[in-house]
Amino acid sequence: MKKILFSSFALVTLIFASDYEFSFDELETIETKSYEYNGYIKSEYKYQSINKESPSYPTKNKSSQETYLGELFLNYKYFKDKYTFHIDVAANYENIDHNKDNKTTLQQGFINYKYNNNHQFYLGKKTPKWGKGYYFNPTAFIDRKKDPNDPEASREGFTQINYQYNKVLNSDLKNITFNMVYLQTSKDTNEYLYGDDSNILALKTYILYKDIDIDLIYLYSDKSENKAGIDFSTNIETNFEIHGEYGRYDNGYYSYLLGFKYLTLNDLTILSEYYFQNQTQQQSSQFWDEKYFINSLTQKEPFDILYTNIYFKNILNINDNSFQNKLGFTYSGIKNFDLDISFTKNCGKRSTEFNSKLIDSTAWINVKYSF
């Protein structure tokens, strides 16, 4: 029934929608480069105190540890006629408590063929980034999970075939985009998804109705549970955005989030999200309980100090009242350089989620050079 509903909706919208015509003649006269690239080099240092009350404490049996991390990230695009070749590569170095590791990962590597303004295809390793939430994405069925402690970090994609249909309209219904994505999993390909030798078909219909973004999503798997979801985002005012997501699996599991982002006249950004999942996860998972509330406050140029921000973030486990606080400072006054300094502390009563974590507190310094 779900497959029929989502497939029918996508088909009907494609049949009855009318195109909005406009000319690209002037744009064609502008000379463009055949390639573009950007990237960054990032270095991190963490001093972490160990939680003696954590069940994992015997694995360390010490009061603190130091972590050094380095990352080189490169994004490269090459344009040829109707083709775009896109590559994202990340080279990482880590030294966690004297345990060293190096790895290079192809985050994305795909070919995009744009047949015309309505039809295009993607083939290769791609990160779709589905969902509207900043910290959690219940509808991101074919994405790796975000780290709520670093939601903007680059994430590795999955090898796929992606067909996209787009229609721009001259009505209250302003835009429709339909994505059909096929993925195959095996021990060598996309093993992160659903086990070995499965076939996955994911469908997403995006609608822009007036000023409301809506996604209708369905995923079929021949070896695992099917999934369906919906998300939305809209601006109540230019400085006040609300968003939400709901995802449900055939096995009865579901999760959702509701959130908002508000910018005050004094350049204070308030971001809040409530996240709920109806089943607890393994305690080795990062967020295994049922209810969470995340709030972050970011003040731009406090005390009129140019190029600076201060921020505060709280992650609360509503069930056991344990929480994590993070206080930080950023500076971007030197061209292409960003400095981020923060302190994080986990709090809670014995045996609660954040009290059980191995790391009690973290002093963190991050320096990033972008090019």
N, C-alpha and C positions, 0 to 999 in steps of 0.2 A: 504494500500500500504506500509506504514512504517513497519507494523508488518511482512508482507511478506518479505520485504527487509532484515530486521534484522534477522529474523528467518532463512531465506534461507542462508544468509551469514554465520551464525553460523554453520548450518548443513553442508554446503559445505566444510568449513575449517576442520571440524571434520572428514569427509569422506576421503578427499584426502591428508591430512597431514600424514607424516610418522614419527614414533617414533625415537628418538635418544637414543640408548641403552648404559647403563653403569652399573657397578656392585656396589652393596652395601655390598659386603661380608666383607670388612675390617671394615666398619662402624658398622656392627652388632657385632663385637668383643669388642667394646667399651662399658663399663658398664655405664649406665646412671641412674639418680635418677628417681623415680616414680612420683616426684612432683617438682614444683618450685614455688617461690613466690617473689614478690617485691612490693614496695609501697612507700608512702611518707606521711609525716605530714607537713602541710602548715599552716602558720599563716600570716594574712594580717592586716594592719592598713591603713585607708585612712582618710585624712583630706580634706574635700571638701568645697569649697566656693560656695554659691548659687548665681545664675544669676537672678538679679532683673528684667531683661527684658524678662525673660521666661514667657510664658502664664501659666506655672504651678507654678509660684512663690507664688501665694496666698495660695497654699496648704502647704507651709512651713513658709513663712513670717518671715524669719530669715536669718542671713548672712552666716551661715556655719552649717555643720553637720559632725559627726564622724561616721566611720564604722569600725567594727571589724569582721573579717571573719576567720574561721578555717575549715580545711578539713583534714580528714584522708582517704587515698585511699589505697586499697589493691587489688592486682592482684594475683590470685592463679590458678595454672594449675596442674591437676592430670592426669597421663598417665597410661593407662591400655590396653595392646595389641594394637589394632587398634583404640582405643578410646582416646580422650582428653576431659577432663572436665575443662571448663574455666569459671572463676568467677571474675568480677570486681565489687567492692563495694565502694561507697563513702559515708562517714558520714560528714555532713556539719553543721556548726554553723554560724549564722550571727546575728549581732546586728547593724542594720542600724538606726541611729538616735534614739536609745533606743527602737526600735521595734525588738524584738528578735524572732528567729525561729531556730528550729532544724529539720533535716530530714536525713534519711538514704535511699540511692537509689541504687538499683541493676542496675549498668550501663550496664553490660553484664553478661549473664549467659546462656551458651549454651554447647551442646555436639557436638563434631566433630568426625565423623566416617570416617577414611581413608581406603577405600576398597582396593586401590592399588595406585601406583604412578600417575594414571590418574584420578581416580574417588574418590570424597569425598563428605560428606554431613554434614550440620550444622543444628541443631535444637535448637531453643531457642532465647534468647534476644541477639542481635548482632549489632555492629556498623560497617557497611561496609567501611566507609570513602572513598566513590567514589569521583573522581575529582582530578585535578592536581593543582588547585590554592591554594595559601597559605592563602589568606584572604577571598575569595569568591569561591563558587563551584556551578555554574549553572547546572551541571549534577548530583549533589548529590541528586537524587530524593527520596531516602529512608534513608537519614541522617537528623538529626537536623542541623539547620544552625549554622555555626561557628560564634563566636563573633570576629570580626576583631580586637578588642582591646585585645583579649586573644585567638588567634587562636589555640594554643596548648592545651587548657584546655580539660579535658576529657568530653566526651559527652555520654548521655544515648542512647542506641540503641533501636531497635524495635524487637518484637517477630516475628520470621519468620522461614520458611523452605528454606534452601539454598542448591542447588546442584551445584557442581563445577567440571568441566572437564578441565584437563590440559594436554598439549602436548608439549614436548621439541623437537625441530627439529634441524637438522644439515644442515642448509641452511641460506640464507639471512633472511628468515622468521624463527626467532629463537625460538619463543614461542607463543602458543595460549592458552588462558584460557577462558572458557565459564562459566558464572554464570547465573543460573535461580533461582529467589527468589520469593517465594509466601508469602504474608502478608494478614491478615484479620483484619479489623478494626471494633471496636464496642465501646460502652461507657466504657468498662472495659479493652480493649486491643488495643494498638496502636491508642488511640483516637487523638493523635497529627496529624495523617495523614488523611486528606480528609473526616472527618466526620464519622458517624456511619454506621455499617453494609455494608461495601464495601469489595470487593475482588481485590487485587492488584497483578499483575505479572510483575516483573522487570527482564529484560534480559540485560546482559552485555557481550560483546566479547572483550577481551583484546588481542592485537597483539604487539609483539616485532619484528619489522622489522629493521634489521641492528641495529642501535642505537636509533630508534624512538619508544617510547611507545604510543600506540593508544588505546582508548576505544570507542566502539560503544555501545550506551545505548538506550534501549526502555522500557517504562513503560506503561502498560495497567491497567486501572481502570474501573470497571463496574458502578461506581457512579460519577466519576469526569473526568476531561480532561485527555487524554493520553499525553505522553511526549516522546520526542526523543532528543538525544544529542550525541555529539562527543567531545573528549578531546585528547590532545597530550602533550608530553614533550620529549625533546631531548637535548643533549649536543653538542653545536657548537664546543667548546673546553672543556678540562677537568674542566676548571674554569668558564665556561659560559654556563648556561642552559636557555632554553626558554620553555614556556608552554602556553597552551590556552585551553579554554572550550567554548562550545556553547550549550545551551539548549533551546528547544522550546516546548510550550504547544499548544494543539489543539485549545484553545480559542484565539490564536493570540499573547499571551505574549511570549517574548523571551528575553534572556540575554546572554551576553558573556563576556569573559575577555581574555586579552593578557598580558603576563608578562615575566620577565626574572630575573635571579639571577646570579650575577657576583662577583667573588672573585679576588681582585687585588693582586699583588705581596707583598704588605704591609699588607696583612690580613684584608683588608676592604671589607666587604660583602655588596653589593648593591642589594636590592630587590625592584622591581617596578611592579605594576599591574594596568592596566586600566580596569575598570568595567563599563558595559553599560546594562541598562534594558530599554525596549521600552515603559514601562508604569510605572508611578509613583505609589507608594504604600501609604498606610495610614501613616499619619505623626507620628503616634505612633510607627511605625516600626523604627528600628535602622538606616537603610539606605533607605530612601523613594524616593529620587530623581532619575534622569536618569543616570547621568554620575559621576564617581568617579575616582580619581587617587591616589594611595597609594604608597609612597616611604619610604623605611627604609634603614638606614645606620648603620652598626655595625662594630666597630673597635676592633679587638682583641688585648689585652695587650698594650694599648696606653702608650707611654713613657716608654716602656719595664717594665711595672708594671705587674708582673706575676699574673695569675689567674683572671684577670679583663677584662671586656668589657665595652665600652660605646656605647650607641645606640641613634638614633634619628629616629622618625617616623612622617610622615605627611600624614593626610587623607584629601584630597581636594574634595569638592563638586564643580565640574566644572561649573554647571549651575548657582549657586548663589555666587560662589567665597568664600564661608565660609569654614573654615578648622579647624582641630585639630592638634596640635603639642604635641609630647611626647618626653622628654629627659630623659634618664635613665642610670644607672650604675649597673653592676653586679660583684659579687665577689664569687669565688668558691675555695678559698685557704684552706679551712678546709674540711677534708674528709667527703663526703656525705651531706655537707651543702652548700646551695646556698642562697645568699643575693641579692635582687633586689630592688633598690630604684629609683623612677621615679617621674617626675612632668609632668602633662598634662594640657593643656590650650586650650579651645575652643574659636574661634575667628570668627568674621563676622559682617556684617551690620545688622541693625534691621530687624527682621522677616526672616532672613536666617536660614538654618537648624541648624548649630552649634551655632549660636547666640540664637536660641530658646530653646536649651537644658537647663534643670533645673540646671545642674551642670556646673559651670563656669570653675573651675580648681580643680585638684586633686593632692595632695601630697601623695605618696603611698610607703609603705614599705612591702616587702614580704620576709619571711624567710621560707626556705623549707629544710626538712631533708629527705633524700631518704634512703631506706633500701632494 
